Each structure stands twice: as structure tokens, then as C-alpha cells.
Amino acid sequence: MASRIIKIDPDGDTLVILPKKGLANGIFSHDGGGSDLGTTQPELHYLCSKKHLATASRRACKMFASGFAEATPDPTDNLHHWRFEPIFDPEAFEIVLKAIHAKIRDIPTFVDTQLFAGIAAIADDLECHDALWFFAKTWLTTIKASVPTVMCSDISRFILISFVFDDPVIFETSTKTAITSSSSSNQVSLLGLPIRPSILDEIEQKRQDLLEKLINDLQNLESQLIRKKLGCSSGCSAMLLGTLVQGMESCSLYFPRPSRPFPGLYLRSTIASLRKLQSPKYYDSIENSPAGRYSGLWRVEQYPHGISGKPYYGASIYQNDNALKLVQHNCSLTNHVQPILDAIETAFHGLELSKHSSFGRK
């Protein structure tokens, strides 16, 4: 197989071998290549120092001290051979190896989130966080303000980056977005990034817990309206109940009642839709309207004849002491729904980085 040698250390004694295959979804391919899954490109052979690798990488240290084949020089070239699977971005791989070998001038001052995520994946795999620490913290300062607040592929990258390089603020922000703006943890793991299962599980658990509380609270509100515990009259309660049921149905929260894991439900968009619920104007007689719960006064009078010659009912500017008097109720479903939504949004929090551990962080 054809190979290309990249001399990280010209006097090195170890070949780090990275087969370079096209990846259909470009998980770690930063150059956008890899649309042809079956095309095998030349292997990349990085000439490195075993001493530098073992000093910077816990994984390398354990491997070279073991009885694995990598611990013994290959007789064909008298070099140690350390072969990787073709899953890493070659550009990111080279940056990590240069950092391990203290090639400071060759390290970029800025990387985008895709390349940064590739570097984080390699650093976590090699357990060489310290070698990248200074550069990573510099890169983090330039991308901290660009953490998305809506679900996209970069959210997964920010979760991985902040986890590997210990940034609790970015970790909390990015996991919060994943909790509130994804329809399942599968969206977070879609890129195939090596995010810890415990992180994905907690994201999904929090998402489901919040959705379940939202649905339970809305159904409790429905129950109170059915039992006429809310609303100033029977008609008012019926109006509020109908508005609530229609709103829940439009958000796919009513029938059938959704259950865990709530596929297809997004917390943030669901709450945004519920906030738009508007109760219709409701009019009733003064007798059925508690004092202070209504405004205005409307008279409904009967005209002698309408255009068709039949009795006609409608609003009139004429005074008639016997006319039916109606008032507009101030009751609104918003007053009952908004506190529920506010309580759910108050509980919008990302994960705490301290509860999850990473290689290299104690």
C-alpha cells in the first residue's frame, strides 16, 4: 500500500500509521473529502519520537511498556509501528502529534469547531490532554461566544470539546441546548463523535423529565377546568378548557397522550407554541360574572323586524331597561398556562461538567 511519510521528528523511532479512507458522512474529515467510501488513499506515516509519545500520552506509555507488538521495533525498518483505525481527521492528527513533540510554531492560532472537535477526539483517545491544554484554552476563547442556542451539528462538537478540555461554561450551555432543542439524544450522537454515553444518557433523561412534567402540569390544569375549580363560571371554564385542549392537541400533547421517550417532541418549540395560546373573548350576563372579573357592558336587544321580516337580535345603541346585559370576562387561559411554562423554563439547565470525568482531568 502506498504511504506518505510526515516527519514530526526527523530522528524519530516510531511510525504512527493512519490509514486515510473516505468517510461517507465526513465525521472527522475536516477537508470535506471522503464522499467515496470505497476509495482508499495512501496511508499517512508520521515519524515520531517514542519518548515524546510515552511522556505526553498515557495510552502510549501503557502500550510501549506492555507486551504488545507496538512495544517491539519492526525488523523491516527497526521502527516501532503504531497503527490506528481510519476514523480520525489527518489534519487534526498531525496537529496533535506536533503538540506532543512541542512543535509550537507549527500549531495554528485558530481552528474552527469541526477541526477542534477532531483534535479533541484524538486528545481524548490518546489521553494527551496536557499536551494540547494551552492551545485548546486559546482556541476556546475565540469560539466561546459562538456556541449555538439552537440544535445543529456544532452542538455535538461543542459538547465534546468542552468535555475534553474542561470548560464548564461551554459544556453547560451546549448541553442545555441539546436538552431543550433536540427530539432525542440520537440527534446529539448523529455525527458519531466519541461523546461519553453517560453524557448522552443524562441529556436524554433531563429532556424526558421536563417534557413529562410539562404534560402532567397541563393535564392537571385540564382536570381543574373539567371539575370547574378554575374559571369564574361554567361557561368560562368550558371556554378555557376548550382552548387548552385545542392548544395541547396542536402541539401533539393531547391524544394520544405522548409517553417516554417522547419522540419528535422539542421542549423549546413546544413551549413557544403554548405561549401563543389565546382565549377567545367570552361574554356572559352580569349575574354569572363575579364582580371585578369583567369589563365593559353590552346590551343585546330585539329589534321589531330584521331585513327578512323576522325578529332580529343584535347590539343596539338604543337604551332599553329590559335588554339583556352582557359583560366581557377578563378570564384568560394565559394566566393559568404561563406559570406552568415559566416553571419549566426555569428548570432549563445544562449538565454539570464536574459530574463527568475525562482522561487527564482530576
C-alpha positions in Angstrom: 0.0 0.0 0.0 1.3 3.4 -0.9 2.3 5.6 2.0 3.3 9.2 2.7 5.8 9.9 5.5 5.3 13.1 7.6 8.4 13.8 9.7 7.2 15.1 13.0 10.6 14.2 14.5 13.2 13.6 11.7 15.2 11.4 14.2 12.1 9.6 15.4 12.0 5.9 16.2 8.3 5.3 15.8 5.9 5.3 12.9 2.4 6.3 13.8 0.2 4.9 10.9 -3.1 6.4 10.0 -4.9 4.8 7.1 -6.8 7.5 5.2 -10.1 6.3 3.9 -13.0 8.3 2.7 -15.9 8.6 5.1 -19.4 8.8 3.8 -20.5 11.4 6.4 -17.2 13.1 6.9 -17.4 12.6 10.7 -13.8 13.6 11.3 -12.8 14.7 7.8 -12.1 18.4 8.0 -11.3 18.9 4.3 -14.8 17.7 3.3 -13.3 14.7 1.5 -14.5 11.2 1.8 -17.5 11.2 -0.4 -16.3 8.0 -1.9 -16.5 5.4 0.8 -14.6 2.7 -1.1 -11.6 4.8 -2.1 -8.5 4.1 -0.1 -6.0 6.9 -0.1 -2.3 6.5 0.8 -1.5 5.7 4.4 -0.1 8.5 6.4 3.1 7.5 8.3 4.0 10.0 11.0 7.7 9.6 12.1 7.6 10.4 15.8 9.6 10.0 19.0 8.6 7.1 21.2 9.9 9.1 24.2 7.7 12.1 23.4 4.7 9.9 22.8 5.1 8.0 26.0 5.7 11.2 28.0 2.6 13.0 26.7 0.2 10.2 26.1 -1.0 7.8 28.9 -2.2 5.4 26.3 1.2 5.4 24.5 3.0 5.0 27.8 1.0 1.9 28.8 1.3 0.4 25.3 5.1 0.8 25.0 5.5 -0.7 28.5 3.4 -3.7 27.6 4.0 -6.9 25.6 2.1 -5.6 22.6 3.6 -5.7 19.2 4.0 -1.9 19.2 6.5 -2.2 22.1 8.9 -4.0 19.8 10.6 -2.4 16.8 9.6 -3.9 13.4 12.6 -5.8 11.9 11.9 -4.4 8.5 12.9 -0.8 9.4 13.8 -1.1 13.1 11.0 1.3 14.0 8.0 0.9 16.3 4.8 0.7 14.4 1.6 2.1 16.0 -1.4 1.7 13.7 -4.7 3.5 14.1 -8.1 2.9 12.6 -9.1 5.3 9.8 -11.5 7.3 11.9 -9.5 10.5 12.7 -9.1 13.6 10.7 -5.5 13.6 9.3 -5.1 17.4 9.8 -6.2 17.2 13.4 -4.0 14.1 13.9 -0.9 16.0 12.7 -1.7 19.0 15.0 -1.9 16.7 18.0 1.4 14.9 17.2 3.1 18.3 16.7 1.8 19.5 20.0 3.1 16.3 21.7 6.5 17.0 20.1 6.5 20.7 21.2 6.4 22.0 17.6 4.9 25.2 18.9 5.4 27.3 15.7 3.5 24.7 13.7 0.4 24.9 15.8 -2.4 27.1 14.3 -3.6 30.1 16.4 -7.2 29.4 15.4 -9.2 26.3 14.5 -12.8 26.1 13.6 -15.2 23.9 15.6 -15.0 20.9 13.2 -11.2 20.7 13.3 -11.3 21.5 17.0 -13.7 18.6 17.6 -11.4 16.3 15.6 -8.4 17.4 17.8 -10.5 16.8 21.0 -11.4 13.3 19.9 -7.8 12.4 19.3 -6.6 14.0 22.5 -9.2 12.1 24.4 -8.3 8.8 22.7 -4.5 9.2 23.3 -5.1 10.7 26.7 -2.7 13.5 26.0 -4.8 16.5 27.2 -1.9 18.3 28.8 0.0 18.5 25.6 -2.9 20.4 24.0 -4.1 22.3 27.0 -2.5 25.7 26.3 -3.6 25.7 22.7 -7.1 24.4 23.5 -7.7 27.2 26.0 -6.5 29.8 23.5 -8.9 28.3 20.8 -11.7 28.2 23.3 -11.6 31.9 24.0 -12.2 32.6 20.3 -15.2 30.3 19.9 -16.8 30.7 23.3 -19.2 33.4 22.0 -20.3 31.3 19.1 -22.0 28.4 21.0 -25.3 27.9 19.2 -28.6 28.2 21.0 -30.5 26.1 18.5 -29.8 22.4 17.7 -27.2 21.9 15.0 -24.2 19.7 14.3 -21.9 22.2 16.1 -23.7 21.4 19.4 -22.3 17.9 19.5 -18.8 19.3 18.7 -19.0 21.9 21.5 -20.1 19.2 24.0 -17.1 17.1 23.1 -14.6 20.0 23.0 -15.8 21.4 26.4 -15.8 18.0 28.0 -12.3 17.0 26.8 -10.7 20.4 27.5 -12.6 21.2 30.7 -14.8 24.2 30.0 -17.8 24.0 32.3 -19.5 27.1 30.9 -19.5 25.9 27.3 -20.4 22.4 28.5 -23.4 23.7 30.4 -24.5 25.9 27.5 -24.2 23.3 24.8 -25.8 20.5 26.8 -28.7 22.9 27.7 -29.3 23.4 24.0 -29.2 19.7 23.4 -31.8 19.1 26.2 -34.2 21.8 25.1 -33.8 21.8 21.3 -33.4 18.1 20.4 -36.1 15.4 19.8 -33.9 12.7 21.2 -30.2 12.0 22.2 -29.8 10.5 18.7 -29.6 14.0 17.4 -26.6 14.7 19.6 -24.8 11.4 18.6 -25.7 11.8 15.0 -22.1 12.8 14.0 -20.7 9.8 15.6 -18.4 11.9 17.9 -17.0 10.0 20.9 -19.2 11.7 23.5 -19.5 9.6 26.7 -22.6 7.5 26.9 -23.2 8.9 30.4 -23.5 12.4 29.0 -25.9 11.4 26.2 -28.0 9.4 28.8 -28.2 12.4 31.2 -29.2 14.8 28.3 -32.0 12.5 27.3 -33.1 11.9 30.9 -33.4 15.6 31.6 -35.2 16.2 28.3 -37.8 13.5 29.1 -38.2 14.6 32.7 -39.0 18.1 31.6 -41.4 17.0 28.9 -43.2 14.7 31.4 -43.6 17.5 33.9 -44.9 19.8 31.3 -47.5 17.3 30.1 -48.5 16.4 33.7 -48.9 20.0 34.7 -51.1 20.7 31.7 -53.2 17.7 32.3 -53.6 18.8 35.9 -54.8 22.2 34.7 -57.3 20.4 32.3 -58.6 18.4 35.3 -59.2 21.5 37.3 -61.1 23.1 34.5 -63.2 19.9 34.0 -64.1 20.0 37.7 -64.8 23.7 37.4 -62.1 24.5 40.0 -60.9 27.3 37.7 -62.9 29.9 35.8 -65.5 32.3 37.2 -68.5 30.5 35.7 -69.4 27.2 34.0 -69.3 28.9 30.6 -66.0 30.5 31.4 -64.5 27.2 32.5 -65.8 25.5 29.3 -64.2 28.2 27.2 -60.8 27.9 28.9 -61.0 24.1 28.7 -61.7 24.1 25.0 -58.8 26.5 24.3 -56.4 24.3 26.4 -57.4 21.1 24.7 -57.1 22.6 21.2 -53.7 24.1 22.1 -52.4 20.8 23.5 -53.7 18.9 20.5 -51.9 21.3 18.1 -48.7 20.6 20.0 -49.2 16.8 19.9 -49.7 16.7 23.6 -53.3 15.6 23.9 -54.4 12.5 22.1 -52.9 10.1 22.2 -51.0 11.3 25.3 -47.3 11.1 24.4 -45.1 8.9 26.6 -41.4 8.4 27.1 -39.2 8.8 25.3 -41.4 11.4 23.6 -40.1 11.0 20.0 -40.4 14.1 17.9 -41.1 16.5 20.7 -38.9 19.5 21.2 -39.1 21.3 24.5 -38.3 24.8 23.4 -40.5 24.9 20.3 -43.4 23.2 22.2 -43.3 25.9 24.9 -43.1 28.6 22.3 -46.2 27.3 20.7 -48.1 27.0 24.0 -47.2 30.6 24.8 -49.2 31.7 21.8 -52.4 30.3 23.1 -55.1 33.0 23.1 -58.5 32.5 24.8 -61.5 33.8 22.7 -63.4 36.7 24.1 -66.2 35.5 26.4 -69.4 37.3 27.3 -71.9 36.4 29.9 -74.7 38.1 32.0 -73.8 40.2 34.9 -75.4 37.7 37.2 -73.0 35.0 36.1 -70.0 37.3 36.3 -68.2 37.8 39.7 -67.5 41.4 40.5 -64.1 42.6 39.4 -63.7 39.8 36.8 -65.2 41.6 33.9 -65.1 44.9 32.0 -67.5 46.8 29.7 -71.2 46.5 29.3 -73.1 45.3 26.2 -76.8 45.3 25.6 -78.5 42.7 23.5 -81.8 44.0 22.2 -84.5 42.6 20.0 -85.5 44.8 17.0 -89.1 44.6 15.9 -88.2 43.2 12.5 -85.0 42.4 10.7 -84.4 42.8 6.9 -86.1 39.5 6.3 -89.1 40.5 8.3 -88.2 38.2 11.2 -87.2 39.3 14.7 -83.6 40.4 14.8 -81.2 40.2 17.7 -78.1 42.3 18.0 -76.2 45.1 19.7 -78.1 48.3 19.9 -77.2 51.9 20.7 -80.8 52.4 21.9 -81.5 52.3 25.6 -83.8 49.6 26.9 -84.0 48.8 30.5 -85.3 45.3 29.7 -82.4 44.5 27.3 -80.1 41.6 28.2 -76.9 43.0 29.6 -73.6 41.2 28.9 -70.1 41.8 30.2 -66.8 40.7 28.8 -64.9 38.4 31.1 -61.3 39.1 31.9 -60.5 35.4 32.5 -57.7 34.1 30.3 -56.0 30.8 29.8 -52.7 32.6 29.6 -52.9 33.4 33.3 -53.0 29.7 34.1 -50.6 28.3 31.4 -47.8 30.9 31.6 -46.8 30.0 35.2 -46.5 26.3 34.1 -44.3 27.3 31.2 -42.3 29.7 33.3 -41.6 27.0 35.8 -40.4 24.6 33.1 -38.1 27.2 31.5 -36.7 28.0 35.0 -35.6 24.3 35.1 -33.7 24.7 31.8 -30.2 23.8 32.9 -27.3 22.1 31.1 -25.2 19.4 32.7 -22.6 20.0 35.3 -19.1 19.1 34.0 -17.9 18.2 37.4 -20.2 15.2 37.5 -18.5 13.7 34.5 -14.8 12.7 34.3 -12.4 12.8 31.4 -8.9 11.4 31.0 -6.4 14.0 32.0 -8.7 15.9 34.3 -8.6 15.1 38.0 
